[in-house]
Amino acid sequence: MDAHEAGSAVRHGPGEEPHDAPAADVPPPAPRPETEPGADRVAEPRGGVAALSLRYQITAALALAVVAITVCVHTAMVFLHVAPSNTVTKQHGQAIDDWIYPEFEQNWKLFAPNPLQQNIAVQARASVATADGRIRTTRWYDLSAEDGRAIDGNPLPSHTQQNALRRAWDFFVATHDAENRPVGLRGALSESYLRRTVELRLERADAAGDGGVVERVQVRSRTTNVRPPKWSDEQVSDRPTYRVLPWWRVPEARAEEGAR
């Protein structure tokens, strides 16, 4: 009897059905410790600044702060360098120049041309031939003030009220020198444009009067400086300056049309 058969005989007695021997004793699996969900996953390694030690994290934070401050200071210096003259640039102009020149020199200006710091009013008067044959000169009509009054309180002012007179004067100044002599081919055109604009405005104001005829018109500008703010030490003159143009003759046909 071999070992297999001997083993089988041992596992059953007389009159009993043979049956399989029980399996060898195997210890039950050890219970798994109670853990939170996801605790069995391997922790991912930290990257970037978080992977550094505390000492190196502090060093990196200081370096970033220095870079940020330098960028802010440089941006402010460049802005003040290209900005129009103001209180800050007047007080710290040397420090700004020392920072900018020569490496960061800028050959352009912010808000060029500079914002207007003057009030310019266009005024006009007329030489009128009255019905009794006399010649009289009217008072100066402040055309800019009339436009201002028409715009003030008007939520939807017309383009003519806002720009017609201003554009006519700007056109004339851009095409004439300080002696009111035309420069370039557009000088004569700008004179005609400004004269016709003034004629219409004087006609609207009834400058000729009953039976009168406007024979000539004259235009001038009145320029006054805008007062600086109270916190500025800038000193500017409050006396107005005038630019007076020569008399312009109104064409006869147009003068007669205005009289009618």
KOLLUM-762692 format. One record per residue: chain; x, y, z of N, C-alpha, C in turn; residue number from 1. Coordinates in steps of 0.001 Angstrom, whole numbers. Each point is the difference from the previous one (the first is absolute). Layout:
N
['A', [X, Y, Z], [X, Y, Z], [X, Y, Z], NUM]
...
! end
This chain:
260
['A', [872, -1176, 0], [-872, 1176, 0], [892, 1202, 0], 1]
['A', [-227, 834, -904], [852, 1196, -61], [-487, 1028, 983], 2]
['A', [707, 1065, 42], [-295, 1009, 1008], [-1342, 648, -219], 3]
['A', [-405, 106, -1274], [-1276, 632, -298], [-1154, -852, 522], 4]
['A', [104, -1316, -237], [-1045, -890, 458], [-31, -61, 1514], 5]
['A', [1180, -49, 620], [38, -31, 1465], [-656, 1229, 572], 6]
['A', [250, 1070, -633], [-627, 1219, 494], [-1493, -53, -131], 7]
['A', [-514, -629, -1111], [-1432, -80, -210], [-656, -883, 1045], 8]
['A', [669, -1134, 372], [-549, -897, 999], [-79, 664, 1344], 9]
['A', [934, 788, 303], [-1, 679, 1297], [-1166, 970, 89], 10]
['A', [-408, 608, -1151], [-999, 1064, 31], [-1432, -518, 126], 11]
['A', [-187, -1344, -100], [-1375, -496, 177], [49, -1323, 746], 12]
['A', [-977, -279, 793], [-72, -1238, 790], [-854, -1025, -708], 13]
['A', [-184, -1142, 697], [-814, -1055, -613], [-1442, 465, -138], 14]
['A', [-644, -277, -1076], [-1390, 337, -273], [-248, 1467, -281], 15]
['A', [1026, 810, -85], [-163, 1425, -296], [381, 299, -1428], 16]
['A', [-729, 950, -516], [319, 433, -1361], [1330, 717, 25], 17]
['A', [816, -358, -915], [1268, 746, -52], [-270, 1470, -316], 18]
['A', [792, 866, 598], [-171, 1438, -278], [1378, 632, -28], 19]
['A', [2, 1165, -596], [1299, 688, -151], [500, 464, 1342], 20]
['A', [1275, -36, 123], [614, 479, 1237], [-109, 1519, 64], 21]
['A', [-188, 487, 1209], [-81, 1479, 90], [1288, 644, -421], 22]
['A', [-156, 1194, -547], [1204, 726, -457], [840, 378, 1194], 23]
['A', [1270, 168, -279], [924, 364, 1067], [-421, 1322, 612], 24]
['A', [230, 113, 1298], [-371, 1237, 691], [758, 1183, -576], 25]
['A', [-752, 1004, -486], [596, 1216, -567], [-452, 1169, 859], 26]
['A', [919, 761, 531], [-401, 1122, 850], [-852, 999, -785], 27]
['A', [-1042, 527, 599], [-848, 978, -703], [774, 1280, -282], 28]
['A', [-403, 713, -1059], [724, 1257, -323], [-160, 1006, 1121], 29]
['A', [1054, 703, 255], [-24, 1022, 1054], [-939, 1121, -407], 30]
['A', [-815, 480, 907], [-936, 1089, -347], [758, 1259, -392], 31]
['A', [-525, 672, -1042], [632, 1227, -471], [-353, 1131, 945], 32]
['A', [969, 821, 324], [-292, 1113, 925], [-971, 981, -645], 33]
['A', [-838, 574, 859], [-944, 1000, -486], [770, 1229, -462], 34]
['A', [-190, 359, -1252], [692, 1163, -572], [-1007, 889, -672], 35]
['A', [363, 1261, -176], [-856, 939, -709], [55, -276, -1487], 36]
['A', [-1052, 371, -713], [5, -236, -1462], [1179, 698, -661], 37]
['A', [653, -723, -869], [1124, 565, -735], [1312, -65, 750], 38]
['A', [-29, -539, 1247], [1257, -35, 752], [953, -1035, -534], 39]
['A', [-545, -1005, -727], [883, -1046, -507], [733, 423, -1256], 40]
['A', [-364, 1220, -541], [700, 461, -1205], [1319, 652, 381], 41]
['A', [961, -118, -866], [1329, 550, 264], [-50, 1518, -144], 42]
['A', [506, 717, 980], [1, 1468, -36], [855, 500, -1154], 43]
['A', [-571, 963, -747], [738, 544, -1130], [1097, 931, 484], 44]
['A', [1145, -15, -616], [1096, 877, 447], [-332, 1461, -286], 45]
['A', [353, 895, 911], [-232, 1419, -177], [993, 578, -1001], 46]
['A', [-455, 1025, -715], [851, 640, -992], [60, 1495, 198], 47]
['A', [851, 695, -775], [117, 1439, 88], [606, 457, 1304], 48]
['A', [-457, 1194, 447], [529, 576, 1233], [-367, -846, 1208], 49]
['A', [-1156, -684, -73], [-426, -810, 1143], [950, -1151, 291], 50]
['A', [768, -442, -1004], [941, -1105, 208], [1276, 446, 691], 51]
['A', [203, 1315, 115], [1217, 503, 627], [-145, 0, 1513], 52]
['A', [1111, 67, 628], [-13, 112, 1456], [-447, 1405, 393], 53]
['A', [-299, 184, 1269], [-514, 1280, 475], [985, 1132, -279], 54]
['A', [1262, -268, 197], [996, 1049, -227], [14, 450, -1454], 55]
['A', [-68, -949, -931], [19, 364, -1414], [-1339, 612, -436], 56]
['A', [-1090, -387, 649], [-1278, 627, -308], [26, 1484, 375], 57]
['A', [564, 316, 1140], [111, 1403, 414], [883, 771, -967], 58]
['A', [1107, -612, -431], [892, 657, -954], [-706, 272, -1329], 59]
['A', [-773, -974, -496], [-721, 174, -1262], [-1062, 1090, 126], 60]
['A', [-696, 51, 1146], [-1017, 1025, 199], [621, 1387, 23], 61]
['A', [1139, 157, 646], [683, 1294, 18], [454, 410, -1395], 62]
['A', [510, -965, -771], [438, 319, -1368], [-1169, 448, -867], 63]
['A', [-1153, -683, 114], [-1179, 401, -772], [-485, 1385, 412], 64]
['A', [62, 299, 1297], [-422, 1319, 471], [899, 1094, -559], 65]
['A', [1322, -245, -28], [931, 988, -542], [-265, 233, -1485], 66]
['A', [-252, -1077, -754], [-286, 136, -1434], [-1297, 788, -213], 67]
['A', [-1028, -301, 795], [-1279, 706, -160], [149, 1485, 303], 68]
['A', [724, 331, 1055], [196, 1408, 356], [790, 724, -1081], 69]
['A', [1026, -663, -535], [805, 617, -1059], [-836, 278, -1243], 70]
['A', [-861, -953, -379], [-861, 197, -1169], [-957, 1170, 223], 71]
['A', [-577, 85, 1183], [-932, 1100, 299], [714, 1353, -37], 72]
['A', [1192, 66, 579], [751, 1257, 0], [384, 393, -1423], 73]
['A', [445, -961, -802], [393, 303, -1373], [-1192, 490, -814], 74]
['A', [-1156, -659, 165], [-1197, 425, -727], [-387, 1418, 387], 75]
['A', [56, 314, 1286], [-340, 1345, 456], [984, 1036, -542], 76]
['A', [1291, -319, -33], [1002, 942, -501], [-208, 281, -1484], 77]
['A', [-272, -1045, -783], [-221, 195, -1437], [-1258, 821, -233], 78]
['A', [-1055, -274, 771], [-1240, 767, -148], [237, 1478, 299], 79]
['A', [706, 299, 1102], [266, 1402, 338], [911, 657, -1028], 80]
['A', [891, -783, -612], [918, 571, -993], [-733, 439, -1259], 81]
['A', [-987, -788, -431], [-704, 316, -1245], [-1249, 839, 244], 82]
['A', [-412, 168, 1257], [-1200, 779, 305], [287, 1491, -115], 83]
['A', [-1039, 813, -181], [196, 1454, -16], [563, 491, 1324], 84]
['A', [570, 1179, -26], [590, 573, 1207], [-1055, 148, 1086], 85]
['A', [341, -442, 1195], [-927, 67, 1122], [787, 226, 1283], 86]
['A', [-700, 33, 1109], [644, 309, 1279], [1052, -1035, 370], 87]
['A', [-278, -1283, -236], [946, -1057, 361], [1272, 105, -828], 88]
['A', [-143, 199, -1314], [1189, 88, -849], [818, 1245, 292], 89]
['A', [-663, 1057, 443], [751, 1207, 335], [802, -173, 1288], 90]
['A', [-535, -739, 951], [688, -188, 1274], [1048, -1102, -62], 91]
['A', [-229, -1021, -827], [903, -1159, -39], [515, -248, -1411], 92]
['A', [124, 1052, -778], [448, -155, -1381], [1395, -590, -123], 93]
['A', [916, 387, 867], [1365, -500, -72], [46, -1500, 284], 94]
['A', [-754, -460, 998], [-29, -1430, 311], [-584, -797, -1157], 95]
['A', [-1032, 542, -652], [-597, -693, -1146], [991, -84, -1149], 96]
['A', [708, 1098, -279], [984, -7, -1084], [1142, -971, 300], 97]
['A', [429, -56, 1257], [1084, -920, 363], [-418, -1448, -209], 98]
['A', [-1264, -302, 213], [-470, -1371, -199], [-144, -327, -1496], 99]
['A', [-489, 969, -767], [-322, -269, -1403], [1240, -1, -888], 100]
['A', [832, 1019, 129], [1122, 160, -926], [1205, -802, 470], 101]
['A', [757, -580, -970], [-285, -21, -1448], [-708, -1266, -457], 102]
['A', [-116, -1005, 876], [-472, -1305, -454], [-1467, -16, -406], 103]
['A', [-845, 762, 690], [-1446, -91, -218], [-581, 1267, -616], 104]
['A', [782, 700, -783], [-474, 1256, -580], [-1198, -240, -908], 105]
['A', [-996, 875, 110], [-1204, -57, -818], [-44, 1228, -903], 106]
['A', [-232, -219, -1278], [-37, 1098, -956], [-1423, 380, -385], 107]
['A', [-939, -243, 884], [-1386, 379, -255], [-579, 529, 1289], 108]
['A', [-1119, 710, -134], [-657, 628, 1137], [-1422, -511, 129], 109]
['A', [-421, -229, 1218], [-1372, -396, 262], [-905, 1221, -101], 110]
['A', [-1197, -206, -552], [-963, 1086, -201], [626, 1101, -859], 111]
['A', [559, -341, -1131], [578, 994, -889], [-1030, 363, -1071], 112]
['A', [-329, 1274, -215], [511, 1137, 780], [-555, 16, 1414], 113]
['A', [595, 807, 864], [-402, 51, 1388], [-1460, 433, 124], 114]
['A', [-667, -444, 1039], [-1388, 470, 206], [-52, 1520, 86], 115]
['A', [-1095, 555, -480], [-128, 1456, -6], [52, 551, 1416], 116]
['A', [832, 987, 195], [106, 680, 1286], [-375, 1469, -147], 117]
['A', [-735, 294, -1077], [-432, 1367, -273], [-1430, -13, -504], 118]
['A', [-697, 1060, 300], [-1335, 212, -547], [113, 979, -1172], 119]
['A', [-465, -430, -1167], [90, 812, -1213], [-1412, 328, -456], 120]
['A', [-301, 1294, -56], [-1312, 465, -440], [160, 735, -1327], 121]
['A', [-850, -321, -959], [6, 654, -1311], [-1052, 1096, 16], 122]
['A', [427, 1204, -334], [-887, 1162, 4], [19, 661, -1374], 123]
['A', [-1048, 715, -313], [-99, 645, -1318], [-797, 1300, 114], 124]
['A', [279, 897, -928], [-764, 1231, -114], [-131, 339, -1470], 125]
['A', [-855, 978, -304], [-289, 327, -1393], [33, 1497, -217], 126]
['A', [341, 376, -1224], [-109, 1378, -457], [-1268, 83, -843], 127]
['A', [-945, 830, 440], [-1338, 3, -593], [-275, 1352, -666], 128]
['A', [-537, -58, -1223], [-501, 1204, -694], [-1474, 140, 349], 129]
['A', [-325, 1055, 725], [-1376, 202, 463], [-878, 532, -1118], 130]
['A', [-1286, 50, 262], [-959, 449, -1011], [166, 1471, -342], 131]
['A', [521, 791, 942], [179, 1431, -276], [1375, 316, -561], 132]
['A', [768, -1032, -421], [1282, 223, -660], [1196, 81, 924], 133]
['A', [-170, -190, 1280], [1140, 48, 909], [646, -1382, 113], 134]
['A', [1177, -7, 541], [733, -1251, 264], [181, -119, 1504], 135]
['A', [-411, -1089, 542], [186, -237, 1430], [651, -1370, 212], 136]
['A', [686, -103, 1121], [650, -1254, 370], [-727, -590, 1196], 137]
['A', [-376, -1235, -98], [-746, -648, 1076], [934, -350, 1160], 138]
['A', [-595, -425, 1076], [788, -506, 1130], [562, -1377, -352], 139]
['A', [879, -475, 853], [528, -1344, -185], [-1030, -1015, 494], 140]
['A', [-367, -924, -853], [-906, -1087, 365], [834, -1211, 421], 141]
['A', [-237, -488, 1197], [730, -1177, 479], [-724, -1246, -514], 142]
['A', [425, -495, -1154], [-689, -1123, -634], [183, -1292, 795], 143]
['A', [1176, -180, 595], [233, -1212, 799], [-906, -33, 1226], 144]
['A', [-196, 1155, 620], [-894, 61, 1161], [-1435, -318, -397], 145]
['A', [-403, 448, -1183], [-1347, -313, -467], [-166, -1503, -203], 146]
['A', [1017, -642, -566], [-59, -1458, -154], [-44, -686, 1358], 147]
['A', [772, 529, 944], [-2, -594, 1338], [-1364, 82, 662], 148]
['A', [-649, 1133, -149], [-1334, 145, 595], [-1014, -924, -679], 149]
['A', [179, -214, -1313], [-920, -891, -711], [201, -1461, 401], 150]
['A', [1223, -360, 350], [301, -1385, 367], [-328, -272, 1459], 151]
['A', [205, 1001, 856], [-201, -180, 1439], [-1439, -407, 307], 152]
['A', [-133, -1135, 661], [-1321, -506, 353], [-703, -736, -1107], 153]
['A', [622, -107, -1178], [-605, -711, -1127], [544, -1429, -21], 154]
['A', [-826, -1012, 252], [519, -1371, 32], [428, -519, -1360], 155]
['A', [-510, 588, -1074], [340, -450, -1353], [333, 1195, -878], 156]
['A', [1136, 658, 244], [367, 1148, -837], [365, -461, -1400], 157]
['A', [-212, 878, -964], [277, -344, -1384], [1507, 51, -271], 158]
['A', [391, -666, -1063], [1403, 15, -404], [447, 1408, -369], 159]
['A', [-903, 774, -602], [342, 1369, -379], [288, 852, 1217], 160]
['A', [-825, -114, 1020], [208, 783, 1217], [1323, -344, 666], 161]
['A', [418, -1242, -76], [1201, -435, 703], [1285, 262, -784], 162]
['A', [-55, -137, -1322], [1257, -83, -740], [176, 973, -1153], 163]
['A', [-1044, 592, -547], [138, 785, -1227], [970, 1163, 190], 164]
['A', [-226, 810, 1018], [865, 1159, 225], [1404, -432, 427], 165]
['A', [75, -970, 886], [1309, -457, 479], [840, -567, -1140], 166]
['A', [-601, -828, -850], [750, -571, -1115], [424, 1068, -1001], 167]
['A', [-846, 1000, -215], [359, 1076, -920], [1230, 754, 512], 168]
['A', [19, 302, 1309], [1158, 718, 549], [1253, -879, -2], 169]
['A', [-126, -1250, 376], [1156, -912, -8], [561, -151, -1412], 170]
['A', [-881, -53, -989], [430, -113, -1389], [799, 1228, -415], 171]
['A', [-457, 1165, 411], [710, 1231, -350], [1372, 47, 682], 172]
['A', [56, -295, 1281], [1268, 63, 733], [1010, -997, -576], 173]
['A', [-468, -1159, -417], [908, -1023, -519], [576, 357, -1361], 174]
['A', [-634, 914, -724], [443, 335, -1358], [532, 1425, -110], 175]
['A', [264, 656, 1145], [526, 1363, -7], [1100, 129, 1051], 176]
['A', [937, 910, -262], [1078, 224, 958], [-434, 1020, 1051], 177]
['A', [935, 384, 857], [-319, 931, 1075], [-393, 1379, -516], 178]
['A', [383, 342, -1231], [-364, 1283, -596], [-1274, -103, -825], 179]
['A', [-714, -1094, 133], [-1267, -237, -700], [176, -85, -1509], 180]
['A', [1186, -415, -428], [247, -215, -1421], [-204, -1475, -336], 181]
['A', [-686, -308, -1112], [-278, -1400, -326], [1275, -791, -279], 182]
['A', [-5, -1241, 460], [1115, -922, -217], [-547, -1200, -768], 183]
['A', [451, -182, -1220], [-491, -1111, -802], [-1229, 374, -804], 184]
['A', [-499, -993, -743], [-1103, 241, -922], [-1355, 96, 689], 185]
['A', [-111, -436, 1240], [-1292, -20, 679], [-275, 1289, 774], 186]
['A', [938, 947, -53], [-191, 1240, 733], [-1221, 773, -460], 187]
['A', [-142, 173, -1316], [-1145, 748, -525], [-1312, -711, 317], 188]
['A', [7, -1319, -68], [-1209, -760, 309], [-415, 182, 1465], 189]
['A', [980, -25, 898], [-334, 167, 1420], [-531, 1410, 281], 190]
['A', [529, 1003, -693], [-523, 1357, 174], [-1459, 91, -447], 191]
['A', [-290, -566, -1142], [-1383, 35, -503], [-936, -752, 943], 192]
['A', [458, -1113, 513], [-828, -806, 898], [-301, 757, 1293], 193]
['A', [1029, 613, 594], [-198, 738, 1240], [-855, 1253, -236], 194]
['A', [270, 721, -1086], [-767, 1210, -279], [-1478, -330, -202], 195]
['A', [-298, -1038, -755], [-1396, -373, -258], [-673, -451, 1294], 196]
['A', [705, -702, 848], [-575, -413, 1283], [-357, 1204, 855], 197]
['A', [906, 980, 21], [-249, 1213, 796], [-1149, 808, -602], 198]
['A', [-57, 98, -1316], [-1082, 740, -643], [-1361, -573, 392], 199]
['A', [-124, -1303, -36], [-1270, -623, 353], [-362, 251, 1458], 200]
['A', [1006, -21, 862], [-278, 230, 1414], [-417, 1450, 265], 201]
['A', [659, 964, -673], [-379, 1398, 176], [-1374, 277, -604], 202]
['A', [-308, -666, -1086], [-1325, 147, -593], [-1069, -540, 931], 203]
['A', [289, -1103, 650], [-950, -568, 951], [-217, 936, 1194], 204]
['A', [1077, 706, 387], [-103, 940, 1127], [-559, 1348, -424], 205]
['A', [-333, 177, -1282], [-537, 1255, -536], [948, 1163, 288], 206]
['A', [1291, -224, -310], [993, 1045, 259], [-199, 1220, -893], 207]
['A', [-551, -172, -1211], [-167, 1127, -930], [-1132, 932, 430], 208]
['A', [-986, -514, 672], [-1129, 833, 398], [-962, 263, -1153], 209]
['A', [-1020, 805, 257], [-1002, 297, -1021], [610, 817, -1134], 210]
['A', [-79, -528, -1213], [476, 706, -1183], [1496, 39, -143], 211]
['A', [766, -580, 904], [1457, 27, -93], [548, -1135, -834], 212]
['A', [1240, 199, -454], [679, -1002, -815], [1395, -231, 589], 213]
['A', [325, -1254, 257], [1333, -341, 502], [974, 37, -1168], 214]
['A', [953, 912, 61], [982, 119, -1075], [1307, -732, 308], 215]
['A', [405, 14, 1275], [1245, -664, 380], [-192, -686, 1359], 216]
['A', [806, -1017, 229], [-13, -688, 1285], [1438, -144, 484], 217]
['A', [134, -66, 1301], [1316, -186, 609], [-129, -1042, 1110], 218]
['A', [1025, -846, 120], [-8, -1098, 969], [1214, 140, 902], 219]
['A', [-163, -376, 1254], [1107, -67, 931], [-226, -1162, 969], 220]
['A', [1086, -421, 626], [-97, -1021, 1041], [438, 605, 1326], 221]
['A', [-652, -421, 1050], [325, 438, 1358], [438, -1229, 787], 222]
['A', [1261, -32, 417], [567, -1172, 662], [314, 326, 1454], 223]
['A', [-502, -833, 896], [284, 143, 1432], [483, -1338, 536], 224]
['A', [952, 48, 915], [537, -1215, 590], [-972, -575, 1028], 225]
['A', [-65, -1325, 29], [-790, -676, 1019], [753, 57, 1321], 226]
['A', [-677, 387, 1046], [664, 122, 1293], [457, -1367, 502], 227]
['A', [1218, -92, 528], [472, -1286, 536], [-759, -366, 1263], 228]
['A', [4, -1260, 387], [-712, -402, 1232], [634, 629, 1233], 229]
['A', [-744, -5, 1102], [456, 660, 1213], [1271, -626, 563], 230]
['A', [163, -1338, -230], [1161, -668, 585], [1268, 184, -840], 231]
['A', [-98, 664, -1153], [1158, 216, -861], [632, 1354, 306], 232]
['A', [1327, 38, -99], [716, 1259, 195], [293, 711, -1317], 233]
['A', [-613, -478, -1079], [206, 601, -1318], [-648, 1380, -58], 234]
['A', [714, 934, -594], [-489, 1363, -134], [-228, 309, -1477], 235]
['A', [-1219, 378, -349], [-331, 353, -1383], [-699, 1347, -2], 236]
['A', [140, 695, -1106], [-645, 1301, -130], [-1487, -174, -282], 237]
['A', [-808, 861, 606], [-1439, -44, -246], [-445, 1085, -973], 238]
['A', [961, 657, -628], [-331, 1049, -968], [-239, -644, -1373], 239]
['A', [-1094, 359, -651], [-267, -592, -1315], [925, 556, -1076], 240]
['A', [253, -813, -1002], [759, 431, -1177], [-908, -114, -1223], 241]
['A', [235, 892, -966], [-874, 66, -1168], [815, -241, -1276], 242]
['A', [-643, -664, -926], [537, -127, -1361], [-1047, 585, -937], 243]
['A', [320, 1156, -564], [-966, 743, -802], [330, -180, -1475], 244]
['A', [-976, -430, -770], [169, -196, -1436], [-376, 1276, -740], 245]
['A', [467, 148, -1210], [-356, 1205, -774], [-1476, -22, -411], 246]
['A', [-473, 1160, -432], [-1376, 95, -477], [-134, -773, -1308], 247]
['A', [-1117, -710, -124], [-308, -709, -1233], [-1263, 610, -612], 248]
['A', [77, 294, -1298], [-1149, 588, -678], [-983, -1098, -388], 249]
['A', [-1257, 295, 233], [-1062, -944, -347], [-377, 227, -1461], 250]
['A', [-74, -1035, -814], [-412, 189, -1397], [-1334, 736, -97], 251]
['A', [-130, 876, -998], [-1182, 850, -106], [-1273, -818, -123], 252]
['A', [40, -1028, -801], [-1213, -793, -183], [-447, -621, 1321], 253]
['A', [967, -457, 790], [-348, -612, 1266], [-471, 1058, 996], 254]
['A', [622, 1204, -64], [-428, 1068, 904], [-1430, 427, -299], 255]
['A', [-330, 130, -1274], [-1371, 386, -372], [-983, -1088, 399], 256]
['A', [431, -1255, -144], [-885, -1106, 397], [-264, 50, 1493], 257]
['A', [1044, 324, 788], [-196, 96, 1432], [-900, 1164, 372], 258]
['A', [105, 1110, -727], [-861, 1146, 280], [-1467, -336, -275], 259]
['A', [-248, -763, -1049], [-1371, -363, -307], [-551, -967, 1035], 260]
! end
